[in-house]
C-alpha cells in the first residue's frame, strides 16, 4: 500500500472537513461564523500539509492539490467576510419570526441589526471548490499504491469519514453560539459519519488488510495488540455514532451537548480506526 505520512493525512482531513462544511452551509441556516471557523482551520491544515510534504516526502500532485485547497478555502473565507452584512437568509428569517412572536407576547420589540438586504449573500457553492481540488490530490496520491484502486478507495473513504466526524463535533459546539438552530443539521453529519464507517472498515479488511494483522500474518510489533486496538476503535466508533443518534432524539436542549460529548470520543476512535490501520498496512 501507499506510505503513511502526515502531509497526506492533513490533506484528507482538510478535504473532508471542507466538503462537509458545504453540506451544512448549503442549507443557509448556520451562522456565517461557523463557515469562517471551518475554512480557516482546514485551510491552515492544507497549508501545513504543503510544508510537511515538501520538507519530508515531496509528492507533486498531492502538494499542488493541498496548496489549491488552501487557496480555495481562503478565497471562500474572504468572500464570506466581504458579504457578511447580507447575513444568512433562512437564519435571519427565523430570527425575525421569533422576534415577532416575542413582541406579540411581551410587547418588547427587539431592534434588528442593519442588514445589507440589497446585495447577494455568500454563495455556499464556493465551498465546493476546495474539496474538489483536495479529492483530486487524494486520488493522485492513491495511484501510487498497489493495487491502486484499493489505495484510492481507502484514502477517499477515509477522507469522507474523518471530515464528517470532525465537522459533526464542531457543529455540535456551534449550538452554544446559535442555540435555536434546528438539530437536524447535526443529525445529518452524524448520519454521514455512520454511512462512511462501513466502507472504511470494509476496505481495510480486504487483503492485504487488517485481517492479516489480526491473524498474525503481519507483525504489528506489539504481539498483535495494535490489531485488537484497531478492532476496538472500529467497533466503538459505530457504537458511539448510534448513541449520538439516540441522544439527538431526546427533546431537551441538553441532548445536543450530550451528543457533542459523544462525538468527542468518536473522533478519537475514528482516527484510531483509519490511521492505525494505515500505519500498520503502509
Steps between C-alpha positions, in 0.01 A plus 500: 500500500597868498729650759357656814590866549361808669467702179253252351301475824470879526390527137234234561382668819483845340322369191241306696443782745443754223269260316271475802531872558314533170252228601399722793536851354290413193190500722554874571402453864830494691659834588786633290746455786477122475617511140777744590624263770509195274655674201773651716581177685497269201672751275782516757516119506539493122780755524680293764456198270692684230782586740528147640483344156771717350723458806475125558323315220450706183214396273426750225135407447413492868692815590351702213153382598560594864612847390187525286283404797661769715448764230140398426410497870656845543308639202171363636581641844583843358182505293288399800652776715444749218129409484452474879250788517260306279490230769335162441145517363333211681675578829385862474143399416486266799638767734247756372211254545605428857540869576150563369356228723690642798372850426144370473522325838694757700473828313880515479606576146865415444676717245666295231854576390529666163536252217616556146188343350559663168813302415558130446586266784809284508446215252563164677598345168834672540568250781503217245817614324738406781376141556490432125864608470587300810336183369708525185812506718377209713434289190838593353668389821314168498614421147845424640353207696495135398226423416420858412121458513511379859736775611281766335182354649650491850626857479173638363290311756730619778470858375121491524508321837744737672332809357149394607588414860714813546235736364229331704693571820568861398138559403388356834699776670348761271161444665642691797537800269173443313275310743185531288656308211302195392685186611427324170819656362705330770306178442590523131873500574463218753318292237780563253751383759308176542465455124874556445596256778397188305715554187799610708496184711405276207780628279754459780403134532565421131831310461763608560317656792426493868394134493865423429600702806238335721603157370868561571613499135613862540703572811384823665805504727284476812407134502171564321385768747467774237279279286258452788526869585389577144207260530398662828513847339291385205229346715498783752464761225176359362367448853569867577332607176189300587502644852523851353204431273302385803602806701383737227152345513451643849307825512708681762764747380755322720474208256705701250776549755491130588529417131796735466676326789446163333641641178817604685558134576395397149772720348766317702374155407436601137858616458615180668293298253643668192853603595612200705402269215676712240816515710503121539429436131733767358 
